[in-house]
Amino acid sequence: MMKQNDRDSLSKSFEKAGFSQGDTASVFTGIAKLRADENSFSEHFEQNWSAALIKSECFYVLISQAVSAYSAHLSSLPEEITKDKRNTCTALSELHRRASQQYLEILTLIKNGFPDGAFARWRSMYELSVISSFIHKYGEPVAAGFIEASDSQDRYDWAMECGEFSERKKHVTFGDILKLCDMETDVWRENYTVANQTVHASPQGTFDRLGNKDKSEALSQRVDYGISAPAIHSANTLALISSMLFSIFPEEKTIDKMTLAARWLDELTETYCETHEKLFKE
């Protein structure tokens, strides 16, 4: 319901812009419908997906607890132990913070009915996991280059510090890094391809969108079909980046927290899959 002072303010703006009374009334009707549709979707989502979303939130809390345990562990270590991996720890910590924020962004898009937007954000999370894996593999020189490049326009040339590329190579691409990182990238290849199509102005991302169940028409509304994929993928990716960070200076409490998170990941996955199958019976 629109507040009266907002309505009055908008009416004056419409009048100033040359709207007729009919134009103004039709816009107000459209806004009311938009908000009604939003509320209707929220009720539908809460009724059907509440258990799954809560498990996604629980997973985030478990990861956050693991981060807290790891931070306390790092603070307790003498500088002579941490100094040789300081850049690696800094780079992976910042990548992890960014991935954690994107995980919350994905949950926000999911519970508001935007699976394609959520999958597009997962694409960025996946790329963070690739960069994390590359830095984790090659260590301090690469980590230092990554940090220093933050004040430049350098996207990937910092990766030259790994020593794997020819001096004649002009620029490093994300694909170059992807080939050298220690992740099982083949497992994610198809999903990453779909995510790229979702992000870019491709025909596939336009006509074959994640949330378009019957593939018969382009969508412009909130849907819950297709939300399981970004929900599950984002949790797996956050777990992967977390494991890389925590492996720099392993510690028992952090390992215990990550073990719980890994077990919970199975619960999360099962709930999303079961809910999707129950609702859409494919």
PyRosetta script that sets phi, psi and omega in degrees:
from pyrosetta import init, pose_from_sequence

init()
pose = pose_from_sequence("MMKQNDRDSLSKSFEKAGFSQGDTASVFTGIAKLRADENSFSEHFEQNWSAALIKSECFYVLISQAVSAYSAHLSSLPEEITKDKRNTCTALSELHRRASQQYLEILTLIKNGFPDGAFARWRSMYELSVISSFIHKYGEPVAAGFIEASDSQDRYDWAMECGEFSERKKHVTFGDILKLCDMETDVWRENYTVANQTVHASPQGTFDRLGNKDKSEALSQRVDYGISAPAIHSANTLALISSMLFSIFPEEKTIDKMTLAARWLDELTETYCETHEKLFKE")
pose.set_psi(1, 126.5)
pose.set_omega(1, -179.2)
pose.set_phi(2, -78.0)
pose.set_psi(2, 134.3)
pose.set_omega(2, 177.9)
pose.set_phi(3, -67.0)
pose.set_psi(3, 148.2)
pose.set_omega(3, -175.6)
pose.set_phi(4, -62.5)
pose.set_psi(4, -38.7)
pose.set_omega(4, -179.8)
pose.set_phi(5, -66.9)
pose.set_psi(5, -34.0)
pose.set_omega(5, 175.2)
pose.set_phi(6, -66.9)
pose.set_psi(6, -40.4)
pose.set_omega(6, 180.0)
pose.set_phi(7, -63.8)
pose.set_psi(7, -43.7)
pose.set_omega(7, 179.4)
pose.set_phi(8, -63.6)
pose.set_psi(8, -42.0)
pose.set_omega(8, -179.8)
pose.set_phi(9, -64.0)
pose.set_psi(9, -42.1)
pose.set_omega(9, 178.3)
pose.set_phi(10, -65.6)
pose.set_psi(10, -39.6)
pose.set_omega(10, 179.9)
pose.set_phi(11, -59.3)
pose.set_psi(11, -41.6)
pose.set_omega(11, 178.0)
pose.set_phi(12, -64.9)
pose.set_psi(12, -40.3)
pose.set_omega(12, 178.9)
pose.set_phi(13, -65.2)
pose.set_psi(13, -43.0)
pose.set_omega(13, 177.9)
pose.set_phi(14, -60.9)
pose.set_psi(14, -43.3)
pose.set_omega(14, 179.8)
pose.set_phi(15, -62.4)
pose.set_psi(15, -42.5)
pose.set_omega(15, 178.8)
pose.set_phi(16, -63.5)
pose.set_psi(16, -34.0)
pose.set_omega(16, -179.2)
pose.set_phi(17, -82.6)
pose.set_psi(17, -1.4)
pose.set_omega(17, 176.6)
pose.set_phi(18, 91.3)
pose.set_psi(18, 16.0)
pose.set_omega(18, 178.4)
pose.set_phi(19, -71.0)
pose.set_psi(19, 141.2)
pose.set_omega(19, 171.3)
pose.set_phi(20, -78.6)
pose.set_psi(20, 169.0)
pose.set_omega(20, 177.5)
pose.set_phi(21, -62.8)
pose.set_psi(21, -34.9)
pose.set_omega(21, 177.5)
pose.set_phi(22, -66.3)
pose.set_psi(22, -42.4)
pose.set_omega(22, 177.6)
pose.set_phi(23, -60.5)
pose.set_psi(23, -45.3)
pose.set_omega(23, -178.7)
pose.set_phi(24, -62.0)
pose.set_psi(24, -44.9)
pose.set_omega(24, -179.7)
pose.set_phi(25, -62.7)
pose.set_psi(25, -39.9)
pose.set_omega(25, -178.6)
pose.set_phi(26, -68.1)
pose.set_psi(26, -35.3)
pose.set_omega(26, 177.7)
pose.set_phi(27, -67.1)
pose.set_psi(27, -43.6)
pose.set_omega(27, 178.1)
pose.set_phi(28, -61.1)
pose.set_psi(28, -38.3)
pose.set_omega(28, 177.5)
pose.set_phi(29, -64.2)
pose.set_psi(29, -41.4)
pose.set_omega(29, 179.1)
pose.set_phi(30, -64.4)
pose.set_psi(30, -40.8)
pose.set_omega(30, 178.5)
pose.set_phi(31, -63.9)
pose.set_psi(31, -41.9)
pose.set_omega(31, 179.0)
pose.set_phi(32, -61.1)
pose.set_psi(32, -41.4)
pose.set_omega(32, 178.9)
pose.set_phi(33, -66.8)
pose.set_psi(33, -41.4)
pose.set_omega(33, 179.4)
pose.set_phi(34, -58.3)
pose.set_psi(34, -44.3)
pose.set_omega(34, -178.9)
pose.set_phi(35, -71.4)
pose.set_psi(35, -35.0)
pose.set_omega(35, 177.5)
pose.set_phi(36, -65.5)
pose.set_psi(36, -41.5)
pose.set_omega(36, 177.9)
pose.set_phi(37, -63.3)
pose.set_psi(37, -40.2)
pose.set_omega(37, 178.9)
pose.set_phi(38, -62.6)
pose.set_psi(38, -45.1)
pose.set_omega(38, 179.7)
pose.set_phi(39, -65.2)
pose.set_psi(39, -39.0)
pose.set_omega(39, 179.4)
pose.set_phi(40, -63.7)
pose.set_psi(40, -42.8)
pose.set_omega(40, 178.5)
pose.set_phi(41, -64.9)
pose.set_psi(41, -41.7)
pose.set_omega(41, -179.8)
pose.set_phi(42, -59.4)
pose.set_psi(42, -40.8)
pose.set_omega(42, 177.9)
pose.set_phi(43, -65.5)
pose.set_psi(43, -42.7)
pose.set_omega(43, 177.9)
pose.set_phi(44, -62.4)
pose.set_psi(44, -44.6)
pose.set_omega(44, -178.7)
pose.set_phi(45, -64.2)
pose.set_psi(45, -45.6)
pose.set_omega(45, -179.3)
pose.set_phi(46, -60.8)
pose.set_psi(46, -40.6)
pose.set_omega(46, -178.4)
pose.set_phi(47, -66.9)
pose.set_psi(47, -39.2)
pose.set_omega(47, -171.4)
pose.set_phi(48, -101.8)
pose.set_psi(48, -29.1)
pose.set_omega(48, -170.8)
pose.set_phi(49, -116.8)
pose.set_psi(49, 3.9)
pose.set_omega(49, -175.6)
pose.set_phi(50, -55.6)
pose.set_psi(50, -45.9)
pose.set_omega(50, -177.9)
pose.set_phi(51, -62.4)
pose.set_psi(51, -40.2)
pose.set_omega(51, -179.9)
pose.set_phi(52, -67.5)
pose.set_psi(52, -45.2)
pose.set_omega(52, -178.4)
pose.set_phi(53, -63.9)
pose.set_psi(53, -40.5)
pose.set_omega(53, 178.2)
pose.set_phi(54, -60.4)
pose.set_psi(54, -37.2)
pose.set_omega(54, 178.7)
pose.set_phi(55, -69.0)
pose.set_psi(55, -32.9)
pose.set_omega(55, 174.0)
pose.set_phi(56, -65.0)
pose.set_psi(56, -41.6)
pose.set_omega(56, 178.8)
pose.set_phi(57, -67.5)
pose.set_psi(57, -39.1)
pose.set_omega(57, 176.1)
pose.set_phi(58, -60.0)
pose.set_psi(58, -39.9)
pose.set_omega(58, -179.9)
pose.set_phi(59, -62.4)
pose.set_psi(59, -43.3)
pose.set_omega(59, 178.2)
pose.set_phi(60, -60.7)
pose.set_psi(60, -41.5)
pose.set_omega(60, 179.2)
pose.set_phi(61, -63.1)
pose.set_psi(61, -42.2)
pose.set_omega(61, 179.1)
pose.set_phi(62, -62.4)
pose.set_psi(62, -41.8)
pose.set_omega(62, 178.0)
pose.set_phi(63, -65.3)
pose.set_psi(63, -42.0)
pose.set_omega(63, 179.2)
pose.set_phi(64, -61.6)
pose.set_psi(64, -39.4)
pose.set_omega(64, 177.8)
pose.set_phi(65, -65.6)
pose.set_psi(65, -37.6)
pose.set_omega(65, 177.2)
pose.set_phi(66, -65.4)
pose.set_psi(66, -39.7)
pose.set_omega(66, 177.8)
pose.set_phi(67, -62.7)
pose.set_psi(67, -42.7)
pose.set_omega(67, 179.4)
pose.set_phi(68, -62.1)
pose.set_psi(68, -43.5)
pose.set_omega(68, 178.5)
pose.set_phi(69, -63.5)
pose.set_psi(69, -40.1)
pose.set_omega(69, -178.8)
pose.set_phi(70, -69.2)
pose.set_psi(70, -39.8)
pose.set_omega(70, 178.5)
pose.set_phi(71, -61.8)
pose.set_psi(71, -41.4)
pose.set_omega(71, 177.7)
pose.set_phi(72, -64.2)
pose.set_psi(72, -38.7)
pose.set_omega(72, 177.9)
pose.set_phi(73, -63.4)
pose.set_psi(73, -45.4)
pose.set_omega(73, 179.8)
pose.set_phi(74, -62.3)
pose.set_psi(74, -39.9)
pose.set_omega(74, -179.5)
pose.set_phi(75, -64.3)
pose.set_psi(75, -25.5)
pose.set_omega(75, -178.3)
pose.set_phi(76, -85.2)
pose.set_psi(76, -12.0)
pose.set_omega(76, -176.7)
pose.set_phi(77, -82.8)
pose.set_psi(77, 140.8)
pose.set_omega(77, 176.3)
pose.set_phi(78, -65.1)
pose.set_psi(78, 149.5)
pose.set_omega(78, -177.6)
pose.set_phi(79, -60.7)
pose.set_psi(79, -33.5)
pose.set_omega(79, -178.9)
pose.set_phi(80, -64.5)
pose.set_psi(80, -21.7)
pose.set_omega(80, 177.8)
pose.set_phi(81, -84.1)
pose.set_psi(81, -39.5)
pose.set_omega(81, -173.7)
pose.set_phi(82, -88.5)
pose.set_psi(82, -18.9)
pose.set_omega(82, -170.3)
pose.set_phi(83, -62.4)
pose.set_psi(83, -32.2)
pose.set_omega(83, -177.3)
pose.set_phi(84, -75.4)
pose.set_psi(84, -10.5)
pose.set_omega(84, 178.7)
pose.set_phi(85, -127.7)
pose.set_psi(85, 21.0)
pose.set_omega(85, -175.0)
pose.set_phi(86, -61.1)
pose.set_psi(86, -46.0)
pose.set_omega(86, -178.7)
pose.set_phi(87, -66.9)
pose.set_psi(87, -40.7)
pose.set_omega(87, 179.0)
pose.set_phi(88, -61.4)
pose.set_psi(88, -44.3)
pose.set_omega(88, 179.9)
pose.set_phi(89, -65.5)
pose.set_psi(89, -40.7)
pose.set_omega(89, 179.3)
pose.set_phi(90, -64.1)
pose.set_psi(90, -47.1)
pose.set_omega(90, -178.2)
pose.set_phi(91, -63.2)
pose.set_psi(91, -47.1)
pose.set_omega(91, -178.3)
pose.set_phi(92, -69.7)
pose.set_psi(92, -31.9)
pose.set_omega(92, 177.3)
pose.set_phi(93, -64.8)
pose.set_psi(93, -43.3)
pose.set_omega(93, -179.9)
pose.set_phi(94, -69.5)
pose.set_psi(94, -37.8)
pose.set_omega(94, 175.8)
pose.set_phi(95, -63.3)
pose.set_psi(95, -38.3)
pose.set_omega(95, 178.8)
pose.set_phi(96, -66.8)
pose.set_psi(96, -41.9)
pose.set_omega(96, 178.0)
pose.set_phi(97, -60.4)
pose.set_psi(97, -42.7)
pose.set_omega(97, 179.8)
pose.set_phi(98, -65.0)
pose.set_psi(98, -42.3)
pose.set_omega(98, 178.9)
pose.set_phi(99, -64.6)
pose.set_psi(99, -38.1)
pose.set_omega(99, 179.1)
pose.set_phi(100, -63.6)
pose.set_psi(100, -41.1)
pose.set_omega(100, 177.6)
pose.set_phi(101, -64.3)
pose.set_psi(101, -42.5)
pose.set_omega(101, -179.5)
pose.set_phi(102, -65.8)
pose.set_psi(102, -32.9)
pose.set_omega(102, 175.6)
pose.set_phi(103, -59.7)
pose.set_psi(103, -44.0)
pose.set_omega(103, 178.1)
pose.set_phi(104, -67.4)
pose.set_psi(104, -35.8)
pose.set_omega(104, 176.1)
pose.set_phi(105, -61.5)
pose.set_psi(105, -42.0)
pose.set_omega(105, -179.6)
pose.set_phi(106, -63.4)
pose.set_psi(106, -43.1)
pose.set_omega(106, 178.0)
pose.set_phi(107, -61.9)
pose.set_psi(107, -39.0)
pose.set_omega(107, 179.0)
pose.set_phi(108, -63.7)
pose.set_psi(108, -43.3)
pose.set_omega(108, 179.0)
pose.set_phi(109, -67.2)
pose.set_psi(109, -37.9)
pose.set_omega(109, 179.9)
pose.set_phi(110, -63.2)
pose.set_psi(110, -50.2)
pose.set_omega(110, -174.8)
pose.set_phi(111, -74.5)
pose.set_psi(111, -7.6)
pose.set_omega(111, 174.3)
pose.set_phi(112, -103.8)
pose.set_psi(112, 4.7)
pose.set_omega(112, 171.9)
pose.set_phi(113, 85.3)
pose.set_psi(113, 33.0)
pose.set_omega(113, -179.7)
pose.set_phi(114, -123.9)
pose.set_psi(114, 74.6)
pose.set_omega(114, -177.5)
pose.set_phi(115, -64.1)
pose.set_psi(115, -35.0)
pose.set_omega(115, -180.0)
pose.set_phi(116, -67.5)
pose.set_psi(116, -41.1)
pose.set_omega(116, 176.0)
pose.set_phi(117, -63.3)
pose.set_psi(117, -39.7)
pose.set_omega(117, 178.6)
pose.set_phi(118, -64.4)
pose.set_psi(118, -40.6)
pose.set_omega(118, -179.9)
pose.set_phi(119, -68.7)
pose.set_psi(119, -34.2)
pose.set_omega(119, 176.3)
pose.set_phi(120, -63.8)
pose.set_psi(120, -39.8)
pose.set_omega(120, 177.1)
pose.set_phi(121, -69.3)
pose.set_psi(121, -33.2)
pose.set_omega(121, 176.6)
pose.set_phi(122, -63.0)
pose.set_psi(122, -34.5)
pose.set_omega(122, 177.4)
pose.set_phi(123, -54.0)
pose.set_psi(123, -44.1)
pose.set_omega(123, 178.7)
pose.set_phi(124, -65.2)
pose.set_psi(124, -40.6)
pose.set_omega(124, 177.3)
pose.set_phi(125, -59.9)
pose.set_psi(125, -43.3)
pose.set_omega(125, 179.2)
pose.set_phi(126, -61.0)
pose.set_psi(126, -43.2)
pose.set_omega(126, 178.9)
pose.set_phi(127, -63.7)
pose.set_psi(127, -35.2)
pose.set_omega(127, 175.1)
pose.set_phi(128, -63.1)
pose.set_psi(128, -37.0)
pose.set_omega(128, 179.6)
pose.set_phi(129, -67.7)
pose.set_psi(129, -35.0)
pose.set_omega(129, 177.6)
pose.set_phi(130, -67.1)
pose.set_psi(130, -45.8)
pose.set_omega(130, 178.5)
pose.set_phi(131, -63.1)
pose.set_psi(131, -41.3)
pose.set_omega(131, 178.2)
pose.set_phi(132, -60.9)
pose.set_psi(132, -43.6)
pose.set_omega(132, 179.7)
pose.set_phi(133, -63.3)
pose.set_psi(133, -40.3)
pose.set_omega(133, 180.0)
pose.set_phi(134, -64.9)
pose.set_psi(134, -45.5)
pose.set_omega(134, 179.3)
pose.set_phi(135, -66.4)
pose.set_psi(135, -40.8)
pose.set_omega(135, 178.6)
pose.set_phi(136, -60.3)
pose.set_psi(136, -37.3)
pose.set_omega(136, -178.0)
pose.set_phi(137, -72.4)
pose.set_psi(137, -43.7)
pose.set_omega(137, -171.6)
pose.set_phi(138, -99.8)
pose.set_psi(138, -11.4)
pose.set_omega(138, 168.0)
pose.set_phi(139, 75.1)
pose.set_psi(139, -147.8)
pose.set_omega(139, -165.7)
pose.set_phi(140, -57.3)
pose.set_psi(140, -47.1)
pose.set_omega(140, -178.0)
pose.set_phi(141, -59.5)
pose.set_psi(141, -43.3)
pose.set_omega(141, 179.9)
pose.set_phi(142, -69.2)
pose.set_psi(142, -41.9)
pose.set_omega(142, 178.7)
pose.set_phi(143, -61.2)
pose.set_psi(143, -42.5)
pose.set_omega(143, 178.9)
pose.set_phi(144, -63.4)
pose.set_psi(144, -41.7)
pose.set_omega(144, 177.8)
pose.set_phi(145, -63.5)
pose.set_psi(145, -38.8)
pose.set_omega(145, 178.5)
pose.set_phi(146, -62.9)
pose.set_psi(146, -44.3)
pose.set_omega(146, -179.3)
pose.set_phi(147, -66.4)
pose.set_psi(147, -44.9)
pose.set_omega(147, -179.1)
pose.set_phi(148, -64.0)
pose.set_psi(148, -33.3)
pose.set_omega(148, -177.9)
pose.set_phi(149, -69.8)
pose.set_psi(149, -10.9)
pose.set_omega(149, -179.0)
pose.set_phi(150, -64.5)
pose.set_psi(150, -20.3)
pose.set_omega(150, 178.9)
pose.set_phi(151, -102.3)
pose.set_psi(151, 21.9)
pose.set_omega(151, -178.0)
pose.set_phi(152, -136.1)
pose.set_psi(152, -176.5)
pose.set_omega(152, 175.2)
pose.set_phi(153, -95.4)
pose.set_psi(153, 8.7)
pose.set_omega(153, -179.1)
pose.set_phi(154, -70.0)
pose.set_psi(154, 121.6)
pose.set_omega(154, 178.9)
pose.set_phi(155, -90.0)
pose.set_psi(155, -51.3)
pose.set_omega(155, -174.9)
pose.set_phi(156, -135.7)
pose.set_psi(156, -2.6)
pose.set_omega(156, -176.5)
pose.set_phi(157, -66.7)
pose.set_psi(157, -18.7)
pose.set_omega(157, 174.3)
pose.set_phi(158, -57.7)
pose.set_psi(158, -23.9)
pose.set_omega(158, -178.6)
pose.set_phi(159, -69.2)
pose.set_psi(159, -12.4)
pose.set_omega(159, 176.5)
pose.set_phi(160, -57.9)
pose.set_psi(160, -24.3)
pose.set_omega(160, -178.3)
pose.set_phi(161, -63.6)
pose.set_psi(161, -11.8)
pose.set_omega(161, -179.8)
pose.set_phi(162, -71.9)
pose.set_psi(162, -19.8)
pose.set_omega(162, 178.5)
pose.set_phi(163, 83.6)
pose.set_psi(163, 5.8)
pose.set_omega(163, -176.6)
pose.set_phi(164, -92.3)
pose.set_psi(164, -13.7)
pose.set_omega(164, -174.6)
pose.set_phi(165, -103.0)
pose.set_psi(165, 150.4)
pose.set_omega(165, 177.6)
pose.set_phi(166, -66.2)
pose.set_psi(166, 145.3)
pose.set_omega(166, 177.7)
pose.set_phi(167, -64.4)
pose.set_psi(167, -20.5)
pose.set_omega(167, -179.6)
pose.set_phi(168, -81.1)
pose.set_psi(168, -10.7)
pose.set_omega(168, -179.5)
pose.set_phi(169, -69.1)
pose.set_psi(169, 127.3)
pose.set_omega(169, -176.3)
pose.set_phi(170, -77.2)
pose.set_psi(170, -46.5)
pose.set_omega(170, -176.8)
pose.set_phi(171, -142.5)
pose.set_psi(171, 145.4)
pose.set_omega(171, 174.8)
pose.set_phi(172, -92.7)
pose.set_psi(172, 139.2)
pose.set_omega(172, 178.0)
pose.set_phi(173, -108.2)
pose.set_psi(173, 166.5)
pose.set_omega(173, 175.5)
pose.set_phi(174, -61.4)
pose.set_psi(174, -36.1)
pose.set_omega(174, 177.7)
pose.set_phi(175, -60.4)
pose.set_psi(175, -37.9)
pose.set_omega(175, 177.2)
pose.set_phi(176, -62.0)
pose.set_psi(176, -43.2)
pose.set_omega(176, 179.8)
pose.set_phi(177, -66.9)
pose.set_psi(177, -40.4)
pose.set_omega(177, -179.9)
pose.set_phi(178, -58.0)
pose.set_psi(178, -39.7)
pose.set_omega(178, -178.4)
pose.set_phi(179, -69.2)
pose.set_psi(179, -27.2)
pose.set_omega(179, -174.4)
pose.set_phi(180, -98.6)
pose.set_psi(180, -13.9)
pose.set_omega(180, -177.9)
pose.set_phi(181, -72.8)
pose.set_psi(181, 164.2)
pose.set_omega(181, -174.6)
pose.set_phi(182, -92.0)
pose.set_psi(182, 11.4)
pose.set_omega(182, 179.2)
pose.set_phi(183, -81.3)
pose.set_psi(183, 156.9)
pose.set_omega(183, 173.1)
pose.set_phi(184, -82.0)
pose.set_psi(184, 77.3)
pose.set_omega(184, -172.2)
pose.set_phi(185, -67.6)
pose.set_psi(185, -25.1)
pose.set_omega(185, 179.7)
pose.set_phi(186, -62.3)
pose.set_psi(186, -31.2)
pose.set_omega(186, 179.8)
pose.set_phi(187, -62.6)
pose.set_psi(187, -33.5)
pose.set_omega(187, -174.9)
pose.set_phi(188, -98.7)
pose.set_psi(188, -2.2)
pose.set_omega(188, -170.5)
pose.set_phi(189, -56.4)
pose.set_psi(189, -50.0)
pose.set_omega(189, -176.6)
pose.set_phi(190, -64.5)
pose.set_psi(190, -43.3)
pose.set_omega(190, -179.7)
pose.set_phi(191, -65.8)
pose.set_psi(191, -37.7)
pose.set_omega(191, 179.3)
pose.set_phi(192, -67.6)
pose.set_psi(192, -36.4)
pose.set_omega(192, 176.8)
pose.set_phi(193, -62.7)
pose.set_psi(193, -45.0)
pose.set_omega(193, 178.4)
pose.set_phi(194, -63.6)
pose.set_psi(194, -41.1)
pose.set_omega(194, 179.3)
pose.set_phi(195, -63.2)
pose.set_psi(195, -39.1)
pose.set_omega(195, 176.6)
pose.set_phi(196, -62.5)
pose.set_psi(196, -41.4)
pose.set_omega(196, 178.2)
pose.set_phi(197, -64.1)
pose.set_psi(197, -34.4)
pose.set_omega(197, 179.6)
pose.set_phi(198, -67.8)
pose.set_psi(198, -38.6)
pose.set_omega(198, -177.5)
pose.set_phi(199, -74.4)
pose.set_psi(199, -43.5)
pose.set_omega(199, -173.3)
pose.set_phi(200, -89.7)
pose.set_psi(200, 168.1)
pose.set_omega(200, -177.9)
pose.set_phi(201, -81.7)
pose.set_psi(201, 55.2)
pose.set_omega(201, -178.2)
pose.set_phi(202, -87.7)
pose.set_psi(202, 156.8)
pose.set_omega(202, 175.1)
pose.set_phi(203, -64.6)
pose.set_psi(203, -35.1)
pose.set_omega(203, 179.4)
pose.set_phi(204, -65.1)
pose.set_psi(204, -44.0)
pose.set_omega(204, 179.8)
pose.set_phi(205, -71.2)
pose.set_psi(205, -14.0)
pose.set_omega(205, 179.6)
pose.set_phi(206, -92.9)
pose.set_psi(206, -47.5)
pose.set_omega(206, -174.8)
pose.set_phi(207, -97.9)
pose.set_psi(207, -18.0)
pose.set_omega(207, -174.3)
pose.set_phi(208, -123.0)
pose.set_psi(208, 51.8)
pose.set_omega(208, -174.1)
pose.set_phi(209, -70.5)
pose.set_psi(209, 155.5)
pose.set_omega(209, -175.7)
pose.set_phi(210, -58.3)
pose.set_psi(210, -39.4)
pose.set_omega(210, -176.7)
pose.set_phi(211, -86.6)
pose.set_psi(211, 3.4)
pose.set_omega(211, -177.4)
pose.set_phi(212, -93.5)
pose.set_psi(212, 93.3)
pose.set_omega(212, -171.4)
pose.set_phi(213, -59.3)
pose.set_psi(213, -52.0)
pose.set_omega(213, -174.1)
pose.set_phi(214, -94.9)
pose.set_psi(214, 1.1)
pose.set_omega(214, 176.8)
pose.set_phi(215, 58.0)
pose.set_psi(215, 20.2)
pose.set_omega(215, -174.2)
pose.set_phi(216, -96.8)
pose.set_psi(216, -23.0)
pose.set_omega(216, -177.8)
pose.set_phi(217, -151.0)
pose.set_psi(217, 153.7)
pose.set_omega(217, 178.0)
pose.set_phi(218, -71.5)
pose.set_psi(218, 141.9)
pose.set_omega(218, -177.4)
pose.set_phi(219, -99.5)
pose.set_psi(219, 148.5)
pose.set_omega(219, 172.8)
pose.set_phi(220, -142.9)
pose.set_psi(220, 30.7)
pose.set_omega(220, 179.0)
pose.set_phi(221, -137.0)
pose.set_psi(221, 174.7)
pose.set_omega(221, 179.9)
pose.set_phi(222, -75.4)
pose.set_psi(222, 137.5)
pose.set_omega(222, 178.2)
pose.set_phi(223, -140.9)
pose.set_psi(223, 157.6)
pose.set_omega(223, 174.1)
pose.set_phi(224, -110.4)
pose.set_psi(224, -4.8)
pose.set_omega(224, 174.2)
pose.set_phi(225, -69.3)
pose.set_psi(225, 127.4)
pose.set_omega(225, 177.1)
pose.set_phi(226, 97.2)
pose.set_psi(226, -0.9)
pose.set_omega(226, -176.4)
pose.set_phi(227, -77.6)
pose.set_psi(227, -19.5)
pose.set_omega(227, -177.5)
pose.set_phi(228, -62.5)
pose.set_psi(228, -39.8)
pose.set_omega(228, -176.5)
pose.set_phi(229, -59.7)
pose.set_psi(229, -56.4)
pose.set_omega(229, 179.5)
pose.set_phi(230, -65.0)
pose.set_psi(230, -31.0)
pose.set_omega(230, 178.8)
pose.set_phi(231, -64.1)
pose.set_psi(231, -47.3)
pose.set_omega(231, -178.3)
pose.set_phi(232, -72.2)
pose.set_psi(232, -45.0)
pose.set_omega(232, -178.3)
pose.set_phi(233, -62.9)
pose.set_psi(233, -41.0)
pose.set_omega(233, -177.7)
pose.set_phi(234, -66.0)
pose.set_psi(234, -37.6)
pose.set_omega(234, 178.1)
pose.set_phi(235, -66.5)
pose.set_psi(235, -43.5)
pose.set_omega(235, 177.4)
pose.set_phi(236, -61.7)
pose.set_psi(236, -40.9)
pose.set_omega(236, -178.3)
pose.set_phi(237, -68.6)
pose.set_psi(237, -40.8)
pose.set_omega(237, 177.7)
pose.set_phi(238, -64.4)
pose.set_psi(238, -37.9)
pose.set_omega(238, 177.1)
pose.set_phi(239, -63.1)
pose.set_psi(239, -39.8)
pose.set_omega(239, -179.1)
pose.set_phi(240, -65.8)
pose.set_psi(240, -47.6)
pose.set_omega(240, 179.4)
pose.set_phi(241, -63.8)
pose.set_psi(241, -37.9)
pose.set_omega(241, 178.1)
pose.set_phi(242, -62.1)
pose.set_psi(242, -44.4)
pose.set_omega(242, -179.3)
pose.set_phi(243, -61.4)
pose.set_psi(243, -38.8)
pose.set_omega(243, 177.5)
pose.set_phi(244, -63.0)
pose.set_psi(244, -45.7)
pose.set_omega(244, -179.6)
pose.set_phi(245, -62.4)
pose.set_psi(245, -47.7)
pose.set_omega(245, -174.1)
pose.set_phi(246, -71.5)
pose.set_psi(246, -16.5)
pose.set_omega(246, -178.9)
pose.set_phi(247, -81.7)
pose.set_psi(247, -8.3)
pose.set_omega(247, -179.0)
pose.set_phi(248, -66.2)
pose.set_psi(248, -47.6)
pose.set_omega(248, 175.2)
pose.set_phi(249, -131.2)
pose.set_psi(249, 82.0)
pose.set_omega(249, -174.3)
pose.set_phi(250, -56.8)
pose.set_psi(250, 146.0)
pose.set_omega(250, -177.3)
pose.set_phi(251, -151.5)
pose.set_psi(251, 141.4)
pose.set_omega(251, -169.8)
pose.set_phi(252, -61.0)
pose.set_psi(252, -46.4)
pose.set_omega(252, -177.5)
pose.set_phi(253, -63.0)
pose.set_psi(253, -40.6)
pose.set_omega(253, 179.4)
pose.set_phi(254, -65.8)
pose.set_psi(254, -41.4)
pose.set_omega(254, 178.2)
pose.set_phi(255, -61.3)
pose.set_psi(255, -41.2)
pose.set_omega(255, 178.2)
pose.set_phi(256, -61.7)
pose.set_psi(256, -42.8)
pose.set_omega(256, 178.9)
pose.set_phi(257, -64.3)
pose.set_psi(257, -40.9)
pose.set_omega(257, 179.9)
pose.set_phi(258, -69.3)
pose.set_psi(258, -32.0)
pose.set_omega(258, 176.0)
pose.set_phi(259, -63.7)
pose.set_psi(259, -43.1)
pose.set_omega(259, 175.9)
pose.set_phi(260, -61.7)
pose.set_psi(260, -43.1)
pose.set_omega(260, -179.6)
pose.set_phi(261, -62.7)
pose.set_psi(261, -39.7)
pose.set_omega(261, 179.8)
pose.set_phi(262, -65.2)
pose.set_psi(262, -40.4)
pose.set_omega(262, 177.1)
pose.set_phi(263, -65.3)
pose.set_psi(263, -41.2)
pose.set_omega(263, 179.8)
pose.set_phi(264, -66.1)
pose.set_psi(264, -30.7)
pose.set_omega(264, 178.1)
pose.set_phi(265, -59.2)
pose.set_psi(265, -37.8)
pose.set_omega(265, 176.4)
pose.set_phi(266, -64.3)
pose.set_psi(266, -41.5)
pose.set_omega(266, 178.0)
pose.set_phi(267, -62.9)
pose.set_psi(267, -45.4)
pose.set_omega(267, 179.7)
pose.set_phi(268, -58.2)
pose.set_psi(268, -49.2)
pose.set_omega(268, -178.3)
pose.set_phi(269, -60.5)
pose.set_psi(269, -45.4)
pose.set_omega(269, -179.1)
pose.set_phi(270, -61.8)
pose.set_psi(270, -42.0)
pose.set_omega(270, -178.1)
pose.set_phi(271, -66.0)
pose.set_psi(271, -44.5)
pose.set_omega(271, 178.2)
pose.set_phi(272, -62.6)
pose.set_psi(272, -43.6)
pose.set_omega(272, -179.0)
pose.set_phi(273, -65.5)
pose.set_psi(273, -43.7)
pose.set_omega(273, -179.9)
pose.set_phi(274, -65.2)
pose.set_psi(274, -40.3)
pose.set_omega(274, -179.7)
pose.set_phi(275, -65.7)
pose.set_psi(275, -42.9)
pose.set_omega(275, 178.6)
pose.set_phi(276, -61.2)
pose.set_psi(276, -45.8)
pose.set_omega(276, -178.7)
pose.set_phi(277, -64.7)
pose.set_psi(277, -37.7)
pose.set_omega(277, 179.8)
pose.set_phi(278, -67.3)
pose.set_psi(278, -39.7)
pose.set_omega(278, -177.3)
pose.set_phi(279, -76.8)
pose.set_psi(279, -37.3)
pose.set_omega(279, -170.7)
pose.set_phi(280, -113.4)
pose.set_psi(280, -13.4)
pose.set_omega(280, 171.7)
pose.set_phi(281, 44.5)
pose.set_psi(281, 54.2)
pose.set_omega(281, -179.4)
pose.set_phi(282, -84.9)
pose.dump_pdb("model.pdb")
